[in-house]
């Protein structure tokens, strides 16, 4: 049986930190589904379709990665698609506290759903999509934070070219 994990997030935008977790997750799983969250509570810079398109551009040569989207509870998405494992990246203790609470809730309401935590590689421990957006909006160099396609899309959004 194929081992599949779901890697959920807003990915607004996808960063090298996300890609690090993805690549390392592919060492454990046969396939990873990047599940882009449609969260009306957050004010995303990129629309869901733009985020899916950017992720697709970055991962165009990856055969073991699928991109999907979901609304509502992640657990409902997993159940509907018969997935049982969630991958979450952790950068700091503060991430762990929040993610641990969510994992416990998911375990209670989604019996049989497991969450696998992966520590971010040291070089990406500081990196978040919000930091990338802020640095870019101030015309800072984001080459070491995101792939070129994402950099171009960010610079276009902020009208920096």
C-alpha positions as MATLAB code, in Angstrom:
seq = 'XXXXXXXXXXXXXXXXXXXXXXXXXXXXXXXXXXXXXXXXXXXXXXXXXXXXXXXXXXXXXXXXXXXXXXXXXXXXXXXXXXXXXXXXXXXXXXXXXXXXXXXXXXXXXXXXXXXXXXXXXXXXXXXXXXXXXXXXXXXXXXXXXXXXXXXXXXXXXXXXX';
ca = [
       0.000    0.000    0.000;
       1.245    3.451   -0.940;
       2.276    5.660    2.009;
       0.673    9.088    1.518;
       0.930   12.150    3.752;
      -0.862   15.474    3.584;
       1.185   18.649    4.020;
      -1.363   21.388    4.752;
      -0.797   25.117    4.935;
      -1.587   28.471    3.468;
       1.668   28.585    1.451;
       1.285   32.346    0.949;
       3.833   32.002   -0.625;
       5.701   28.715   -0.631;
       9.263   29.126    0.696;
      12.472   27.139    0.774;
      11.489   26.152    4.329;
       8.307   24.524    3.016;
      10.291   22.810    0.283;
      12.791   21.511    2.835;
      10.002   19.800    4.802;
       8.509   18.470    1.557;
      11.798   16.991    0.310;
      12.526   15.358    3.633;
       8.963   14.071    3.854;
       9.425   12.389    0.485;
      12.201   10.323    2.062;
       9.538    8.797    4.336;
       6.397    8.776    2.168;
       5.673    7.551   -1.341;
       3.520   10.591   -2.081;
       2.792   13.921   -0.448;
      -0.318   15.979   -1.062;
       0.256   19.686   -0.586;
      -3.139   20.839    0.664;
      -3.548   24.590    0.258;
      -5.952   25.955    2.839;
      -8.778   28.263    1.807;
      -9.006   30.290    5.000;
     -11.414   33.212    4.814;
     -10.122   34.405    8.215;
      -6.709   35.213    6.766;
      -6.052   37.984    4.307;
      -3.790   36.220    1.851;
      -1.566   38.109   -0.555;
      -2.079   35.475   -3.246;
      -5.415   33.911   -4.127;
      -5.752   30.156   -3.682;
      -5.491   29.702   -7.453;
      -2.332   31.827   -7.576;
      -0.781   29.821   -4.729;
      -1.618   26.526   -6.434;
      -0.152   27.842   -9.693;
       3.063   28.994   -7.977;
       3.487   25.682   -6.173;
       2.871   23.886   -9.462;
       5.554   25.966  -11.184;
       8.071   25.274   -8.431;
       7.291   21.541   -8.294;
       6.585   20.890  -11.974;
       9.130   18.059  -12.157;
       8.060   16.300   -8.932;
       6.083   13.172   -9.756;
       5.352   12.126   -6.167;
       3.737   15.406   -5.160;
       0.119   16.400   -5.725;
      -1.379   19.799   -5.070;
      -4.919   20.146   -3.797;
      -6.998   22.617   -1.838;
      -9.457   22.358    0.998;
     -11.932   24.410    2.988;
     -13.125   23.763    6.486;
     -11.594   21.221    8.803;
      -8.430   19.510    7.664;
      -9.704   16.305    9.286;
     -12.761   16.346    7.007;
     -10.472   16.697    3.996;
      -8.334   13.756    5.141;
     -11.362   11.556    5.779;
     -12.950   12.431    2.419;
      -9.721   11.515    0.634;
      -8.892    8.497    2.821;
      -5.594    9.938    4.045;
      -4.307    9.240    7.549;
      -1.090   11.226    8.050;
      -0.434   14.967    8.361;
       3.069   16.435    8.072;
       3.808   19.663    9.937;
       7.071   21.585   10.045;
       8.290   23.065   13.320;
      10.663   26.015   13.603;
      10.573   26.850   17.310;
       9.020   25.930   20.644;
       6.166   28.357   19.954;
       5.317   26.390   16.786;
       5.342   23.165   18.787;
       2.893   24.432   21.416;
       0.372   25.521   18.794;
       0.841   22.482   16.532;
       0.688   20.080   19.479;
      -2.736   21.458   20.469;
      -4.008   21.155   16.902;
      -2.613   17.614   16.592;
      -4.376   16.569   19.798;
      -7.691   18.015   18.609;
      -7.229   16.333   15.229;
      -6.498   13.042   16.966;
      -9.682   13.314   19.009;
     -12.035   14.233   16.184;
     -10.247   12.326   13.437;
      -9.646    8.948   14.959;
      -6.884    7.180   13.085;
      -5.286   10.433   11.904;
      -1.626   10.841   12.858;
       0.476   14.007   12.781;
       4.182   13.767   12.015;
       6.264   16.740   13.162;
       9.452   17.514   11.295;
      11.987   19.984   12.611;
      12.955   22.612   10.086;
      16.553   22.458    8.917;
      18.733   24.985   10.730;
      19.099   27.310    7.742;
      15.305   27.779    7.572;
      14.514   28.079   11.272;
      13.787   31.816   10.950;
      11.851   31.611    7.701;
       8.115   32.176    7.356;
       5.863   33.329    4.539;
       5.003   36.472    6.495;
       8.704   37.376    6.868;
       9.202   36.826    3.140;
       6.226   39.052    2.305;
       7.454   41.817    4.608;
      11.039   41.775    3.351;
       9.871   41.761   -0.261;
       7.343   44.556    0.298;
      10.249   46.708    1.500;
      12.229   45.786   -1.631;
      14.625   43.534    0.283;
      16.558   40.637   -1.172;
      14.581   37.370   -0.871;
      16.764   35.167   -3.094;
      17.666   32.836   -0.232;
      14.047   32.577    0.950;
      12.038   31.552   -2.128;
      12.474   30.021   -5.598;
      12.832   32.450   -8.534;
       9.223   31.950   -9.709;
       7.934   32.969   -6.291;
      10.281   35.948   -6.120;
       8.997   37.170   -9.488;
       5.358   36.758   -8.402;
       5.998   38.606   -5.127;
       7.786   41.472   -6.849;
       4.896   41.744   -9.329;
       2.335   41.795   -6.486;
       4.219   44.610   -4.769;
       4.814   46.362   -8.103;
       8.573   46.381   -7.579;
       9.639   45.709  -11.183;
];
